[in-house]
């Protein structure tokens, strides 16, 4: 190498000016076989290379969204002369801007490519870089003596993040909602508005935890706000079922709106054991009401079918289908004596699967009812339980926990059932804000 030759020439000249006898009398043999002249230049072999190779000065980073790969390209540097190839590369990358001034914080890129002849273009692939981040990378050239070049240039490229999109529809009508206000809190805060198709879209979102909050905004209809948490690990498209605000007709001092009543009846409010609603996975639900006329001439099958039909009429939905034998999955009615029923005149027993969804409901009714009207009301009440409605504390609701029961299903209960059948069979109701919008 150039430096080695220069030093060796100086040592040779020095050696010629010193007599052999003088060297032998004054010096002592070193472990490397050269002569130690008491602190002067060592005479013997060529001096060690101390000059670092040329730095990589033109690295360029690019990114392919389709291949999900980043590519770093550069011109191969030279060592001590334009004809000498460097020994190897050290390569590092980072997602931190501080890497530009702090090589040591970078992550080592394993198995860097072998250096090519000086002046040739080289390329290395960085697979699966983190989405939504700026990638920084740099290269050091190293010679055979271990001398490392400086890091004169750091390449960077922004890796396109994920796409987050959604569509908002009215849960009762299925129509898209325009003008809703969307707030996405992720690595940054984004504010959007749904278009005429109820859609919104956000590109270049960084991975990680996110919260979407959707509220009425400029929509012509008032909706309960939705707040949903999720993790962004890929492109994500979600459908949001928006619940319209509906006023209560009864007891609004306790139930602010229909959604509040809904959560009370389905036991999915924040004070319940679980906010997850799990209902029948298939509707209509098979319902077996056996034929029976008691000693008082009351036709149980007729009253039961009439009560089931009443629920279907108010809901505008086929909740039940009548079958001729007890179904494996569905509702079965049983008639029992007073001694078997004790103080109860009607009770519904639920059998749910491990996932919480209903498998079988059994309705037990006392078999000596004296009044067809009273039996009809009890049937409506118990069938309400099979729809997955709980008890209420007010006697004007058919789902009243005591007696006497009212003559019919209230308008408020009707709205609850319509909402129940419009929602998916499984949904976490915690995402819906009960407050009046």
C-alpha positions in Angstrom: 0.0 0.0 0.0 1.1 3.6 -0.5 1.7 4.4 3.1 3.5 1.1 3.7 5.9 1.8 0.9 6.6 5.3 2.1 7.4 4.1 5.7 9.5 1.2 4.4 11.6 3.5 2.3 12.4 5.7 5.3 13.4 2.7 7.4 15.7 1.4 4.6 17.4 4.8 4.4 17.9 4.8 8.1 19.3 1.3 8.0 22.0 2.3 5.5 23.3 5.1 7.7 23.8 2.8 10.7 26.7 0.4 10.8 25.9 -3.3 11.3 28.3 -3.5 14.3 26.6 -0.5 15.9 23.3 -2.2 15.6 24.5 -5.4 17.0 26.2 -3.7 20.0 23.4 -1.3 20.9 20.2 -3.1 20.0 18.4 -6.2 21.3 16.2 -8.6 19.4 12.4 -8.0 19.6 9.8 -10.7 19.8 8.9 -10.0 16.1 12.6 -10.5 15.0 13.2 -6.8 14.3 15.6 -4.6 16.3 14.4 -2.4 19.1 16.5 0.8 19.0 15.4 2.2 22.2 12.2 4.0 21.1 13.2 4.9 17.5 11.4 3.6 14.4 11.3 -0.2 14.3 13.5 -1.7 11.6 12.4 -5.1 10.1 9.0 -5.6 8.4 6.7 -3.1 6.7 4.8 -0.8 9.1 1.1 -1.6 9.8 -1.5 0.2 7.6 -3.2 2.9 9.6 -5.1 4.8 6.9 -8.8 4.0 6.7 -10.5 3.2 3.4 -12.6 5.7 1.5 -16.1 6.1 3.0 -19.3 5.3 1.2 -20.6 8.7 0.2 -23.6 8.0 -2.0 -26.0 5.5 -0.4 -29.6 5.6 -1.6 -32.6 3.9 0.0 -35.7 3.0 -2.0 -38.8 1.0 -1.0 -41.2 -1.3 -3.0 -44.7 -1.4 -1.5 -45.6 -4.5 -3.5 -42.5 -6.5 -2.5 -42.4 -5.0 1.0 -38.7 -4.6 0.6 -36.3 -1.7 1.0 -33.2 -1.5 -1.2 -29.9 0.3 -0.3 -27.6 1.1 -3.3 -24.1 2.6 -3.3 -20.9 2.9 -5.2 -18.2 0.6 -4.0 -15.4 2.7 -2.4 -11.6 2.1 -2.7 -9.0 1.3 -0.1 -5.7 3.1 -0.2 -5.7 3.6 -4.0 -8.4 3.6 -6.7 -7.4 0.1 -7.7 -7.7 -1.5 -4.2 -10.9 -3.1 -3.1 -12.0 -2.7 0.5 -12.0 -5.8 2.7 -15.6 -5.8 3.9 -18.6 -3.7 4.9 -20.3 -2.9 8.2 -24.0 -1.9 7.7 -26.5 -0.7 10.2 -30.1 0.6 10.1 -32.4 2.5 12.5 -35.8 4.1 12.7 -34.5 6.9 14.8 -33.4 10.3 13.3 -30.6 10.4 15.9 -28.9 7.6 14.0 -27.5 10.2 11.6 -25.1 11.3 14.4 -24.8 8.1 16.4 -23.7 5.1 14.5 -23.7 2.9 17.6 -27.5 3.1 18.2 -28.1 1.4 14.8 -29.1 -2.2 14.4 -26.4 -4.4 12.7 -27.4 -5.7 9.3 -26.2 -9.3 9.2 -24.3 -10.8 6.2 -23.5 -7.6 4.2 -22.5 -8.2 0.6 -18.9 -8.7 -0.4 -17.3 -5.4 -1.7 -17.0 -5.1 -5.5 -14.3 -3.4 -7.4 -14.1 0.4 -6.7 -16.6 2.3 -8.7 -19.1 -0.5 -9.3 -22.7 -0.1 -8.1 -23.9 -2.4 -5.3 -27.3 -3.2 -3.9 -28.6 -4.9 -0.7 -32.1 -5.9 0.2 -33.7 -5.0 3.6 -36.8 -7.2 3.9 -40.0 -6.3 5.8 -39.1 -2.9 7.2 -41.5 -1.4 9.7 -44.5 0.2 8.0 -45.3 3.9 8.7 -41.7 4.7 9.8 -38.7 6.4 8.3 -35.9 4.0 7.7 -32.3 5.1 8.0 -29.3 3.1 6.9 -25.5 3.7 6.5 -22.4 1.7 5.5 -18.8 1.7 6.7 -16.0 0.3 4.6 -13.3 -1.6 6.4 -9.8 -2.6 5.2 -7.8 -5.7 5.9 -6.0 -4.1 8.8 -9.4 -3.3 10.5 -9.4 0.4 9.8 -12.9 1.7 9.5 -14.1 4.5 7.3 -16.0 7.4 8.6 -19.8 7.5 8.1 -20.2 10.5 5.8 -23.7 9.9 4.5 -26.9 8.3 5.9 -29.6 7.3 3.5 -33.3 7.4 4.4 -36.7 6.6 3.0 -40.2 6.7 4.4 -41.9 3.3 4.5 -45.5 3.7 3.6 -47.8 2.8 6.6 -51.0 0.9 6.7 -54.4 1.9 5.2 -57.2 2.3 7.7 -60.7 2.6 6.3 -64.3 2.2 7.4 -67.9 2.4 6.4 -70.6 3.6 8.7 -74.2 2.5 8.3 -77.4 3.0 10.3 -77.9 -0.3 12.1 -81.7 -0.2 11.7 -81.9 0.7 8.1 -78.6 -0.4 6.7 -78.2 2.9 4.8 -74.8 4.7 4.7 -74.4 7.8 6.8 -72.8 11.0 5.5 -71.2 13.7 7.6 -70.2 11.7 10.7 -67.2 13.0 12.5 -64.3 10.5 12.7 -61.4 10.9 15.1 -58.5 8.4 14.9 -55.9 8.5 17.6 -52.9 6.4 16.6 -49.3 7.6 16.2 -50.9 10.9 15.4 -54.4 12.4 15.6 -56.5 12.4 12.4 -59.9 14.0 11.9 -62.1 12.9 9.0 -65.7 13.0 7.8 -67.7 10.2 6.2 -68.6 10.7 2.5 -72.0 10.1 0.9 -71.3 6.4 0.9 -70.6 6.5 4.6 -66.9 5.8 4.0 -63.7 7.3 5.4 -60.1 6.3 4.6 -56.7 7.1 6.1 -53.3 6.1 4.5 -49.8 5.9 5.9 -50.8 5.0 9.5 -48.1 3.7 11.7 -48.5 0.3 13.4 -49.6 0.1 17.0 -52.6 0.8 19.2 -55.4 3.0 17.9 -58.7 4.4 19.0 -61.5 5.4 16.6 -64.2 7.7 17.9 -67.3 8.3 15.7 -69.9 10.9 16.5 -72.9 12.6 14.8 -70.9 15.5 13.4 -72.8 17.0 10.5 -75.1 14.1 10.0 -78.8 14.9 9.7 -79.7 12.2 12.2 -78.4 12.0 15.8 -76.3 8.9 16.6 -74.8 7.5 19.7 -71.0 7.9 19.7 -68.9 4.9 19.1 -65.4 4.4 20.6 -63.5 1.4 19.5 -59.9 0.3 20.3 -57.9 -1.9 18.1 -54.3 -2.7 17.0 -53.0 -1.7 13.6 -50.9 -4.6 12.3 -52.0 -4.6 8.7 -54.3 -2.8 6.3 -57.6 -2.6 8.1 -61.2 -2.0 6.9 -64.0 -2.0 9.4 -67.8 -1.6 9.4 -69.4 0.5 12.0 -73.0 -0.1 12.9 -74.3 3.3 14.2 -77.3 3.3 16.6 -79.7 6.2 16.1 -80.7 8.1 19.2 -84.3 7.3 20.2 -86.2 8.8 23.0 -88.0 6.8 25.7 -91.8 6.9 26.0 -91.7 5.6 29.6 -89.5 6.2 32.6 -87.1 8.5 30.9 -86.0 9.6 34.4 -84.2 6.3 34.7 -83.6 5.2 31.1 -82.3 8.2 29.2 -82.9 6.7 25.8 -83.6 3.4 24.1 -79.9 2.4 24.1 -79.9 2.7 27.9 -83.0 0.5 28.1 -81.4 -2.0 25.7 -78.4 -2.4 27.8 -80.5 -2.8 30.9 -82.7 -5.5 29.3 -79.8 -7.4 27.7 -77.5 -7.0 30.8 -74.7 -5.5 28.7 -74.3 -2.2 30.6 -71.0 -1.2 32.3 -72.3 -2.5 35.7 -73.0 -6.0 34.4 -70.7 -9.0 34.5 -70.1 -8.7 30.7 -70.8 -6.1 28.1 -70.7 -8.6 25.3 -74.1 -9.4 23.7 -74.3 -13.0 22.6 -77.7 -14.0 21.1 -79.0 -16.8 18.8 -76.6 -17.4 16.0 -79.5 -18.3 13.6 -83.0 -16.9 13.4 -85.8 -17.7 13.3 -85.4 -19.8 16.4 -87.1 -23.2 16.4 -89.9 -23.2 18.9 -91.9 -26.3 20.2 -95.2 -25.5 21.9 -96.9 -28.8 22.5 -100.6 -29.2 22.2 -102.4 -29.1 25.6 -105.8 -28.0 26.9 -106.1 -27.9 30.7 -109.1 -28.7 32.9 -110.3 -25.1 32.6 -110.5 -25.4 28.8 -107.4 -23.2 28.2 -105.6 -24.0 25.0 -101.9 -23.6 25.8 -100.6 -24.1 22.3 -103.0 -21.5 20.9 -102.1 -18.9 23.5 -98.3 -19.7 23.1 -98.4 -19.3 19.3 -100.4 -16.1 19.6 -97.9 -14.6 22.1 -94.9 -15.6 19.8 -96.7 -14.1 16.9 -97.2 -10.8 18.8 -93.5 -10.5 19.4 -92.9 -11.1 15.6 -95.6 -8.5 14.7 -94.1 -5.7 16.8 -90.5 -6.6 15.8 -91.3 -6.9 12.1 -89.1 -9.9 12.0 -89.5 -13.7 12.0 -88.2 -14.4 15.5 -89.6 -18.0 15.8 -90.6 -20.9 13.6 -92.9 -23.5 15.1 -91.8 -27.1 15.0 -93.6 -30.4 15.9 -91.0 -31.8 18.3 -88.4 -30.5 20.8 -85.4 -29.1 18.8 -81.8 -29.7 19.8 -81.2 -26.0 19.4 -84.2 -23.7 20.2 -87.1 -23.3 22.6 -89.2 -26.0 24.2 -92.3 -25.4 26.3 -93.2 -27.7 29.2 -96.4 -27.8 31.3 -96.0 -28.8 35.0 -98.2 -29.2 38.0 -98.4 -26.7 40.9 -96.4 -29.1 43.1 -93.6 -29.1 40.5 -93.6 -25.4 40.0 -93.8 -24.3 43.6 -94.6 -20.6 43.9 -93.7 -19.9 40.2 -96.3 -19.9 37.4 -93.7 -19.5 34.7 -89.9 -19.7 34.4 -87.4 -19.9 31.6 -84.2 -21.9 31.9 -81.3 -21.0 29.6 -78.6 -23.4 28.3 -75.7 -21.5 26.7 -72.6 -22.8 24.9 -69.0 -22.2 26.1 -69.0 -19.1 23.8 -72.1 -17.6 25.6 -74.5 -18.1 22.7 -77.9 -19.7 23.4 -78.3 -23.4 22.6 -81.5 -24.3 24.3 -84.2 -22.5 26.3 -86.8 -24.4 28.3 -90.0 -22.6 29.4 -91.9 -24.2 32.3 -95.5 -23.2 32.8 -98.0 -24.2 35.5 -100.6 -26.4 33.9 -103.8 -25.2 35.6 -104.0 -21.6 34.6 -107.6 -20.4 35.0 -107.4 -17.5 32.5 -106.4 -17.5 28.8 -105.6 -13.8 29.0 -103.3 -14.3 31.9 -101.6 -17.2 30.2 -101.1 -15.2 27.0 -99.3 -12.4 29.0 -97.1 -15.0 30.8 -96.3 -16.6 27.4 -95.2 -13.1 26.1 -93.1 -12.5 29.2 -91.3 -15.9 29.0 -90.8 -15.8 25.2 -89.3 -12.3 25.8 -86.7 -14.1 27.9 -85.9 -16.5 25.0 -85.3 -13.4 22.8 -82.7 -12.7 25.5 -84.5 -9.9 27.4 -84.1 -9.7 31.2 -86.4 -8.2 33.9 -87.4 -4.6 34.5 -88.7 -3.1 37.7 -91.7 -1.2 36.3 -95.1 -2.8 35.9 -96.0 -1.2 32.6 -93.3 -3.3 30.8 -94.1 -6.9 29.7 -90.7 -7.8 31.1 -91.8 -6.7 34.6 -90.3 -9.0 37.2 -93.6 -9.3 39.1 -97.4 -9.4 38.6 -99.8 -8.4 37.3 -98.3 -8.1 33.8 -99.5 -5.4 31.3 -101.7 -6.3 28.4 -99.1 -5.8 25.7 -95.5 -5.1 24.7 -94.6 -1.5 25.1 -93.3 0.7 22.3 -90.0 1.0 24.1 -89.6 -2.8 24.4 -90.5 -3.0 20.7 -87.6 -0.7 19.8 -85.2 -2.7 21.9 -86.1 -5.9 20.1 -85.8 -4.3 16.7 -82.3 -3.1 17.7 -81.5 -6.6 19.0 -82.3 -8.4 15.8 -80.5 -5.7 13.7 -77.2 -6.1 15.6 -74.8 -9.0 15.0 -75.3 -12.1 17.1 -72.2 -11.2 19.0 -71.0 -7.7 19.7 -69.4 -5.8 22.6 -71.9 -3.1 23.5 -69.2 -1.2 25.5 -68.2 0.6 22.3 -71.5 2.5 22.3 -71.9 5.6 24.5 -75.3 5.7 26.2 -75.3 9.4 26.6 -77.8 11.5 24.7 -75.9 12.9 21.6 
